[in-house]
Structure formats: structure tokens, C-alpha cells
């Protein structure tokens, strides 16, 4: 006995949905067998659509991984250059603003 069946198992939601659609477009005088055949065709279409969407999703995730990998490599090469120069400027600016604000508070209390 094979481990995987060649025929795919159809989900009950897909079956219900295809029957609803087939009944909604049913014409007067149409037999149950014809409606059943139409429902099967709709079901195959839904399954095919789902397969295509899964393939597209996989392709997009592969492309996304490639792009994020390239971006992380670029970030690693850029970070050392930025961290040396920008860190000193930011710390001087922060300390300068801190001292200026404390000086402003002191002047306000002394003058009032």
C-alpha cells in the first residue's frame, strides 16, 4: 500500500462551497446529476486556484528571503562605518542639551 494517495483529499468546505455555487446557478429543468457534475467542475476549479495561490506564495516567500538576506549583508557592511562617527556626534549633542537644560533651570530658580 502506498504511503501517499495519488488522489488528493478534498476539503469539506470546498465541497460545500462548490455545491452552493452549483445550486445558485442551476437552471430550470436541470437534473441532479447535471448539477452534481457542475459542482465537481467548480470544485476542481477551486482546488486548482488554491494550488496556484500556494505556488505564488512559495515563490514570494523565496524572493522575500533573498531580499532580506541581501539587506542584512548590506546592513552588516554599513553598520561599522556609521557607528564610529555618528555615535560621538550624538553623545556630544545629548550631553550638550542636558547641560543647557540644567543651566536654564538653574538660571530660572536664581532669577525668580
N, C-alpha and C positions, 0 to 999 in steps of 0.2 A: 504494500500500500504506500502510495507516495505521501510525502510529508506535506506538500503544498498542493492544493487542488488547482487545476487549470482554470476552472470556472470561478470567477470572483463571487464572493458572498455579497448580496445586495442588501443595503440597509433598509430597515422597515420604513424609515422616514422617507426615503426616496420612493419606495413603492407606494406609500400613501399619497405622496405629492403627485406622482405620475397618474394615479387613478383619479385624483381630484381634478387634475387638468384635463384628462381624457373625458371625464363626465361633464366638465364645463363646456367643452367644445363639441359635445355629442349632438348629432343631427337627428331630426325625427325619422323614425323608421330604421335606425341603425341597430344592429343586433348586439347582444352582449359580447359575442365573440369578436366582432369588429372593434368594439370599444376596448376589449382586452388587448387586442393587437396594437391598437393605437397607444394604449398605456405602456405596453412593452417598448414600443419605439421611443416614447418620451423618456422612459426610464433609461434606455441606452444612451440617449442624448444627454441626460443629466449626468450619468456616470462618466461619459466622455468629457463633458465640461469640467467635472471635478478633477479628472486626471490632468487635463491641460492646466488647470489652475495650480495643481500641486507641482507640476514641472516648472511652471513660471516662477512659483515661489522658491523652489530649489535654486533655479538659476539666479534669481535676485539675491538670495542669501549668499551664494558663492561670490557674486560680484561685490556684495557689501563687505564680505570678509577680505577680499583682495584690496579693496579701497581702504578699509580700516587698517590693514596690515601696512600698506604704503604710508598712510598718515602717521602711524605710530613710529615708523622708521624715520620719517621726516621730523617728527617731534623730538625724537631722541637726538638727532643731529643738531637741531636748533637750540634746544634747552641749554646746553653748556655755555653757548655764546651769550644768551640772554641773561642767565642767572648771575654772571660775574659783573656785568656793567649795570644792569637795572637794579640789582639788589642794593648796591651802595647808594644810588640816587634816591631810591625810595626810603631808605632808612634815614638819610640826611633830611629829606623833606619831612618825614614823620616827626623826627626829633625837633626840627626847627619849628614846626607848627605847634608841638607840645610846649616848647619853651615860650613861644609867642603868646599862647593862650594863658599860661601861668603868669606871664608878665602882665597881661591885660587884666587878669583877676586881681593881682596884687595892686596894680595902679588904681583900679576901681575901689578897692577897700581902703587904700591910703587916702585917696581924694575925697571919699564920702564920709 
